[in-house]
Amino acid sequence: MEECAPAPSIRDTGLRNVVIASTKISNVIGDQGKLIYRGYSIGDLAEFAAFEEVIHLLLFESLPSKTALTDFKARLVGERAIPPEVVDALKTRPASSLPMDILQGAVPMLANHDPDVEDGSRDAAERMGLRLIAKLPTVLAAWRRIKEGKPVLDPLDDLDHAANFLYMFFGERPSDEATRFFDACLVMHAEHSFNASTFAARGVASTLAHIHAAVAGAVGSLSGALHGGANTRVMKMLKEIGDIGNVESYVTRQLDSGGKIMGLGHAVYDTDDPRALILAPMSRQMGEKTGETQWYEISRELEIKAKAAFKERKGKDIFANVDFYSASLYHTMGFPTEMFTPIFAISRVAGWVAHVLEEQFGGAEAKPTLYRPKSDYVGDYCGPEECSWAPIEKR
């Protein structure tokens, strides 16, 4: 039997620029460098809003009043603790486990302890979503301390969301500045329209699976190198460069070899990522506070040199994305690089939950319940006829 190789499909677009659903949650205006959460610019939210306010905005379509915010914070605080059985399970994992695998594996364990998991109502989905937003930071902090042989810390009721995570992770109450910067990072990473992990969450949710299943799928999607981990690679690059004096030769070497400058370029933005513009001064200020200004300085010089070189060689501009300065900021805050992507996840879970709620209980316009795209079959192995079965001894 003569076999012919499958021909490539002209439809293999990765769904780029294909509109698959309507949403009211967020909008990315790439040519203008704008990111909007339910009508509010990311610049205003990062400067003025606490992460709890942004969670409320994403899930319930409005910023809370002062009284509503107090009540909402109390709900989140009340859901922070994780079952002791989950902590015990984390202690059985090898210390070499990938943190994203730990986070993803913890989600179904939390589902096992969730009283609403078989309730298909919106109210139940909201309650489960809030539990995931509250508990995933506790899981991640617990895993870090277990991995390092330290006692797991219980959450503190008198600390807000960002400050409490820093306390559980590092073992001491954070400074006001560190809390403010981290809270802003949570705000900026909370949502970004139909990215790969959000689409994964919506795809799972479209089957009417419960919200834990959808979030577990999203975490798995984020663990892939083409979606998550870019700021980890940015930090690795900065360490490889090592000194501001090595920046120009690094840029030349990378571009000569066809390599990339990590943290520059984005699939959506045609100008600087608005989040990068906010993160850059935060990276500088945290570097000054900790005495590690070299990482910001290398980043800034790298941005300048790489943009100029790219313009000269390619005749077009390239821009910094959210990962470019978040790497040096997280590093100077004391986070290990392996934790950068899981930290992103404990923020983005707010956006995932909002999208699951929209997918299952109504978006801007009605859509079919189940995602079921059509494929373009190109496996014409036997010509126009079907292949003839041959016994194994005759193949």
NORKA-V36749 format. One record per residue. D_FIRST is the distance of its C-alpha to the first C-alpha in whole Angstrom. Layout:
# NORKA-V36749
d_first = (D_FIRST:D_FIRST)
This chain:
# NORKA-V36749
d_first = (0:4:6:10:13:15:18:22:24:27:29:29:32:33:35:38:41:39:42:41:44:48:50:54:54:53:53:52:53:51:53:56:55:56:55:57:57:58:61:62:61:60:63:65:64:63:67:68:66:66:62:64:65:61:59:62:61:57:57:60:60:64:66:68:72:74:74:71:70:72:70:67:67:69:66:64:66:66:62:62:62:59:59:60:57:55:57:56:52:53:55:52:49:49:51:48:46:45:48:45:44:47:48:45:45:49:48:47:50:52:51:51:55:55:57:56:52:52:54:52:55:56:59:57:54:57:58:55:54:58:57:54:56:59:57:54:57:58:55:54:58:58:55:56:59:57:55:58:60:63:64:62:65:66:66:69:70:72:70:68:64:63:66:65:62:63:66:63:61:64:67:69:71:69:71:72:70:67:67:67:65:62:63:62:59:58:59:57:54:54:52:50:48:44:43:40:42:44:41:40:43:43:39:40:43:42:41:44:44:47:48:48:44:44:46:44:41:43:44:40:39:42:41:38:39:39:41:44:45:46:50:49:47:50:53:50:51:54:55:53:55:58:61:62:62:58:57:57:55:53:52:52:49:47:47:46:43:42:43:44:48:47:49:49:47:46:44:46:50:51:54:55:54:57:57:57:60:62:60:61:65:64:63:66:68:66:66:70:71:69:70:66:66:64:61:62:63:60:58:60:60:57:56:59:57:54:54:56:54:51:53:54:50:48:51:51:52:51:52:53:51:53:51:53:57:56:55:58:60:58:58:62:63:61:58:55:52:50:52:52:49:50:53:51:50:53:54:51:51:54:52:49:51:53:49:48:51:51:47:48:52:52:51:53:51:49:45:43:43:39:37:34:32:29:26:24:21:18:15:13:10:8:11:14:13:12:9:8:10:9:12:13:13:10:8)
